[in-house]
Amino acid sequence: MATAKFTRAEDVSAARRWTAFAFLMIAEFLYGWSFNTVDVLRPQIRQALGLTLTQAGSAYTAQSLGALTGAVVLAQLADRLGRRRLLFWVIAGFGLFGSLGALVTSYPQLLGQRFMLGFFLGAIFPVLIATYMSLFPSRIRGKLASIGQGTYNLSVVALGLAYGTQIGQSDWRVLLWAGALPALVIAPLVFLFVPDDRIMKPWGAGDSAPAAAKLPVLELFTLALRRTTLLLFVLVGLNFFAYQAFAGWVTTYLKDVKHFEPQVISRIVTWQFIGAVIGGFFWGWFSDRYGRRLTGIGFFVGGASVLLYLLVLDSAFALQFGGALWGFMITASVAWAPWMSELYPPHLRSTAMSIFHWGRIISMTAPLITGAIAEAFGLPTAMTMSAAGLIVGGVVWLMIPETVERRRAPLPTPNV
């Protein structure tokens, strides 16, 4: 194979690396579409299977548990056996189990299907993103992550638009197939477009790098890395909890509390993710320029935007603005992908980035807790927990070490 001559990512041609990145963005789009069907299609799934609010929310819990399991297991296999090899199974796996969602007819089947779908989706962040982080230098990783985040959010915009169409309303199962079947088609193309990381050192690793241990996850808890690992775990958990407490219920809130028509709901949710697309590009640039840690200010403003959305805004137009603001602010988390790749040595990159899904240990409780609160006190009260999660998460964010060295222009020499 032509890639056999490469020993370092720096030796791979720019055309080859950017082609690989473009292919990975196609997989990212399908991942985002498939992952968010559990939220966007929740009203239809709930009605089709006759579920309660708590049962409908628990589908996200099952998917999150699967994502956590898949992230831990598959990320370590990627560090040991190669990321490109694992990518094939990851993409094919979420394509297969996403398709099977159309055949679900009962609550237990829904939980099982969502767990297995989550198992493969959970490896996208630690395996797919770690793959392209290894192909490029640190100075542009924030921007690359912003493109990835933008692609993810565009997929949700597309899903939201499709949700409001006649096809989306008449047969929601078509929307499951739209994200899953293309994944099955492109999975084998991984071997054509992505360089083989087993014979290529990551960018910046030098001519040699230590191999991952038999259990790479244990290295994350060595004395030097333990505090950072635990802080990242708490931060990601609060982020997912806050996200699910708001985004997981927003279509239900707009339908059952605000009583908007599906077309209006589609438009409001679309603007929510348009804001996220714009925010992803902004925060990617911001984190490369001003640092990963300072980017955490987005979480504080994001918490305030939740309260604005639920307590102040009322009309469809105003809620479009509020949703766009919320989406813009929460995508400050785009800084995490390069941050995690820089906080740990290259041979632990996939395992370290699996921390992104460890937070689901915390977040998988969100639908159960917010569902119970919603049934007791109303859905708006339950969704305000998102604000608390974002603000506390912002505090934790500021406690994690910076990895970007800000370049300052030299002071002018005074004339004597």
C-alpha positions in Angstrom: 0.0 0.0 0.0 1.1 3.6 -0.7 0.8 4.6 2.9 3.5 2.1 4.0 6.3 4.6 3.4 4.9 7.1 5.9 6.4 7.0 9.3 5.1 10.4 10.6 1.9 12.4 10.0 4.1 15.2 8.9 5.3 13.1 6.0 1.8 12.5 4.7 0.8 14.9 1.9 -1.6 17.7 2.7 -3.9 16.4 0.0 -4.1 13.0 1.6 -4.7 14.4 5.0 -7.4 16.8 3.9 -9.1 14.1 1.9 -9.2 11.9 5.0 -10.6 14.8 7.0 -13.3 15.4 4.4 -14.3 11.7 4.5 -14.4 11.7 8.3 -16.8 14.7 8.2 -19.2 12.6 6.2 -19.1 10.0 8.9 -19.5 12.8 11.5 -22.6 14.1 9.8 -24.3 10.6 9.8 -23.2 10.2 13.5 -24.9 13.5 14.5 -28.1 12.6 12.6 -28.3 9.1 14.1 -27.4 10.2 17.7 -30.0 12.9 17.9 -33.0 10.9 16.6 -33.4 9.8 20.2 -34.3 13.5 21.1 -35.8 14.9 17.9 -38.1 11.9 17.3 -39.0 11.4 21.0 -42.6 12.6 20.6 -43.2 10.2 17.7 -41.4 7.2 19.4 -43.3 7.9 22.6 -46.7 7.9 20.7 -45.9 4.9 18.6 -44.9 2.7 21.6 -47.3 4.2 24.1 -44.6 5.4 26.5 -44.7 7.7 29.6 -42.5 10.7 29.7 -40.1 8.9 32.0 -40.0 5.9 29.7 -39.4 8.0 26.6 -36.6 9.8 28.4 -35.0 6.5 29.4 -34.2 5.8 25.7 -31.6 8.4 26.0 -30.3 6.8 29.2 -29.9 3.5 27.4 -28.2 5.1 24.5 -25.9 7.0 26.9 -25.0 3.8 28.8 -24.1 2.2 25.5 -22.1 5.2 24.4 -20.1 5.1 27.7 -19.5 1.4 27.3 -18.5 1.7 23.7 -16.2 4.7 24.3 -14.3 2.9 27.1 -14.0 -0.5 25.3 -13.5 0.7 21.7 -11.2 3.6 22.4 -8.7 1.3 24.2 -8.9 -1.2 21.3 -8.2 1.7 18.9 -5.0 2.6 20.9 -4.0 -1.0 20.9 -5.0 -2.3 17.4 -5.3 0.9 15.3 -7.9 3.6 14.9 -8.5 3.0 11.2 -9.4 -0.6 11.8 -11.8 0.3 14.6 -13.4 3.1 12.5 -14.7 0.5 10.1 -16.5 -1.4 12.8 -17.7 1.8 14.5 -19.3 3.2 11.4 -20.8 -0.1 10.2 -22.1 -0.8 13.7 -24.0 2.4 14.2 -25.4 2.0 10.6 -26.7 -1.5 11.4 -28.3 -0.7 14.8 -29.6 2.6 13.6 -31.5 0.8 10.9 -32.9 -1.8 13.3 -34.6 1.1 15.2 -37.3 1.1 12.6 -38.2 -2.5 13.6 -38.7 -1.7 17.3 -42.2 -2.4 18.6 -41.9 -2.5 22.4 -40.2 -0.6 25.2 -37.6 -3.4 26.0 -36.7 -3.6 22.4 -36.2 0.2 22.3 -33.9 0.1 25.2 -31.8 -2.7 23.7 -31.6 -1.1 20.3 -30.6 2.3 21.7 -27.9 0.7 23.9 -26.3 -1.1 21.0 -26.6 2.0 18.8 -25.0 4.0 21.6 -22.2 1.5 21.9 -20.9 2.3 18.4 -21.8 5.9 18.4 -19.8 6.4 21.6 -16.6 5.6 19.8 -16.9 8.4 17.3 -15.4 11.1 19.6 -12.4 9.1 20.9 -11.7 7.2 17.6 -12.8 9.4 14.7 -11.8 12.7 16.2 -8.5 11.4 17.6 -7.7 10.2 14.1 -7.8 13.7 12.5 -6.3 15.3 15.6 -3.3 13.1 14.9 -3.0 14.2 11.3 -2.6 18.0 11.9 -0.6 20.4 14.1 -1.9 21.9 17.4 -2.2 25.4 16.0 -5.2 24.5 13.8 -6.8 21.7 15.9 -9.4 24.1 17.4 -10.5 25.1 14.0 -10.7 21.5 12.8 -12.8 20.7 15.9 -15.0 23.6 15.0 -15.6 22.2 11.5 -16.4 18.8 13.1 -18.8 20.5 15.5 -20.3 22.5 12.7 -20.8 19.3 10.7 -22.5 17.6 13.7 -24.8 20.6 14.2 -25.6 20.8 10.5 -26.7 17.2 10.7 -29.1 18.1 13.5 -30.3 21.1 11.5 -31.0 18.8 8.6 -32.8 16.3 10.9 -34.9 19.2 12.3 -35.8 20.3 8.8 -36.7 16.8 7.8 -38.7 16.3 10.9 -41.0 19.2 9.8 -41.6 17.8 6.3 -44.6 15.7 5.2 -42.4 12.6 5.0 -41.0 13.2 8.5 -44.5 13.5 10.0 -46.1 10.7 8.1 -43.3 8.1 8.8 -40.7 8.9 11.3 -38.9 5.6 10.6 -37.6 7.1 7.3 -35.6 9.5 9.3 -33.8 6.6 11.1 -32.9 5.0 7.8 -31.6 8.3 6.4 -28.8 8.4 8.9 -28.1 4.7 9.2 -28.1 3.2 5.7 -25.5 5.6 4.2 -23.2 4.7 7.1 -23.3 1.0 6.0 -22.4 2.1 2.5 -19.4 4.3 3.4 -17.9 2.1 6.2 -15.6 0.1 3.9 -14.3 3.3 2.3 -12.4 4.0 5.6 -9.6 1.8 4.2 -9.4 3.8 1.0 -9.4 7.4 2.4 -7.9 7.2 6.0 -4.1 6.6 6.4 -3.1 3.6 8.5 -2.2 4.9 11.9 -0.5 1.6 12.8 2.5 2.6 10.6 2.2 6.3 11.1 3.2 8.4 14.2 0.8 11.2 15.2 1.7 14.8 14.3 4.3 16.1 16.8 5.1 12.6 18.3 8.6 12.6 16.8 10.3 9.5 15.4 9.2 7.3 18.3 6.4 7.2 20.8 5.6 4.7 23.7 3.0 2.1 22.9 -0.2 2.0 24.9 -0.3 -0.3 27.9 -2.5 -3.4 27.9 -5.1 -1.3 29.8 -4.5 2.2 28.6 -7.2 3.6 30.8 -5.2 2.9 33.9 -2.5 5.4 32.7 -5.1 8.2 32.9 -5.1 7.8 36.7 -1.4 8.0 37.3 -0.3 10.7 39.8 0.6 13.2 37.0 -2.7 12.8 35.2 -5.3 11.9 37.9 -6.5 15.4 38.8 -7.0 16.4 35.1 -8.8 13.2 34.3 -11.3 13.6 37.2 -11.9 17.3 36.4 -12.6 16.5 32.8 -15.0 13.7 33.9 -17.0 16.1 36.0 -17.0 18.8 33.4 -18.2 16.5 30.6 -20.8 15.0 32.9 -22.3 18.4 33.8 -22.3 19.4 30.2 -24.2 16.3 29.1 -26.6 16.6 32.0 -27.3 20.3 31.1 -27.6 19.5 27.4 -30.1 16.7 27.9 -32.1 18.6 30.5 -32.7 21.3 27.9 -32.3 19.9 24.4 -33.8 16.5 25.3 -37.1 18.0 26.2 -37.2 21.1 23.9 -39.4 19.5 21.2 -41.8 18.2 23.9 -41.8 21.6 25.6 -42.7 23.4 22.4 -45.4 20.8 21.5 -47.0 20.2 24.9 -46.4 23.5 26.8 -46.3 26.1 24.0 -48.7 24.2 21.7 -46.9 25.0 18.5 -47.5 23.2 15.3 -44.8 20.8 14.0 -43.6 23.2 11.3 -43.1 25.9 13.9 -41.3 23.5 16.2 -39.0 22.5 13.3 -38.2 26.2 12.6 -37.4 27.0 16.3 -35.2 23.9 16.7 -33.4 24.6 13.4 -32.4 28.0 14.7 -31.1 26.4 17.8 -28.6 24.4 15.8 -27.9 27.2 13.4 -26.6 29.1 16.4 -24.6 26.1 17.4 -23.0 25.9 13.9 -21.9 29.6 14.1 -20.8 29.2 17.7 -18.7 26.2 16.9 -16.7 28.1 14.3 -16.3 31.1 16.7 -15.2 29.1 19.7 -12.8 26.9 17.6 -11.0 30.1 16.5 -11.3 31.6 20.0 -9.7 28.5 21.7 -6.8 28.5 19.3 -6.2 32.2 19.8 -7.0 32.8 23.4 -6.7 29.3 25.0 -8.8 26.3 25.8 -9.6 27.4 29.4 -10.9 30.9 28.7 -13.4 29.5 26.2 -15.3 28.3 29.3 -17.0 31.7 29.5 -19.5 30.3 27.0 -21.0 28.0 29.6 -21.8 30.9 32.0 -23.7 32.8 29.3 -25.2 29.5 28.1 -26.7 29.0 31.6 -28.3 32.4 31.5 -29.7 31.8 28.1 -31.7 28.7 29.4 -33.4 30.9 32.0 -34.1 33.5 29.3 -35.7 30.9 27.1 -37.9 29.4 29.7 -38.9 32.4 31.9 -38.9 35.4 29.5 -39.3 34.5 25.9 -42.8 33.5 24.6 -43.4 34.0 20.9 -42.0 31.7 18.2 -39.7 34.4 16.9 -38.3 35.2 20.3 -37.7 31.5 21.0 -35.8 31.2 17.7 -33.5 33.9 19.0 -33.2 32.3 22.5 -32.5 28.9 21.0 -29.8 30.3 18.7 -28.1 32.1 21.6 -28.2 28.9 23.6 -26.7 26.9 20.7 -24.0 29.4 20.2 -22.9 29.4 23.8 -22.9 25.7 24.5 -20.6 24.9 21.5 -17.8 26.4 23.5 -17.2 22.7 24.3 -15.7 22.5 20.8 -12.4 23.3 22.6 -12.5 20.0 24.4 -11.3 17.8 21.4 -8.0 19.6 20.9 -7.7 20.1 24.7 -7.9 16.4 25.5 -5.5 15.6 22.7 -3.0 18.0 24.2 -3.4 17.2 27.9 -2.3 13.6 27.4 0.6 11.9 25.5 -0.2 10.8 21.9 -0.2 7.1 22.6 -3.2 7.6 25.0 -5.1 9.9 22.6 -8.1 7.8 21.9 -8.4 6.5 25.5 -8.1 10.0 26.9 -10.7 11.3 24.5 -13.1 8.6 25.7 -13.5 10.8 28.8 -15.9 12.7 26.7 -18.4 9.8 27.1 -17.5 9.0 30.7 -19.6 12.0 31.6 -22.6 10.0 30.5 -22.4 8.3 33.9 -23.8 11.6 35.2 -25.9 12.6 32.3 -27.8 9.4 31.8 -29.6 10.2 35.0 -30.9 13.5 33.4 -34.0 12.1 31.6 -35.0 10.1 34.6 -34.5 13.0 37.0 -36.0 15.7 34.8 -38.8 13.4 33.7 -39.8 12.8 37.3 -39.5 16.6 38.1 -41.6 17.4 35.0 -44.4 15.0 36.0 -44.4 16.5 39.5 -43.8 20.2 38.9 -44.0 20.8 35.2 -41.6 20.6 32.3 -40.3 24.2 32.5 -39.1 23.7 36.1 -37.3 20.5 35.1 -35.5 22.2 32.2 -34.1 24.9 34.4 -31.7 22.4 35.8 -29.8 22.9 32.6 -28.8 26.4 33.7 -27.4 25.1 37.0 -25.4 22.4 35.2 -23.8 24.8 32.7 -22.8 27.3 35.4 -21.3 24.7 37.7 -19.6 23.2 34.7 -18.1 26.6 33.9 -16.5 26.7 37.3 -14.9 23.3 36.8 -13.8 24.3 33.4 -11.6 27.1 34.8 -9.8 24.6 37.1 -8.3 22.6 34.2 -4.7 23.4 33.0 -4.2 25.5 29.9 -2.4 23.9 26.9 -2.2 26.8 24.5 0.7 29.1 24.8 -0.5 32.6 23.9 1.9 34.5 21.7 2.4 38.1 22.6 4.0 40.7 20.4 7.3 42.0 21.7 7.2 45.4 23.5 8.6 48.2 21.3 12.1 49.3 22.2 11.9 52.9 23.6 13.9 55.5 21.7 16.8 56.8 23.7 
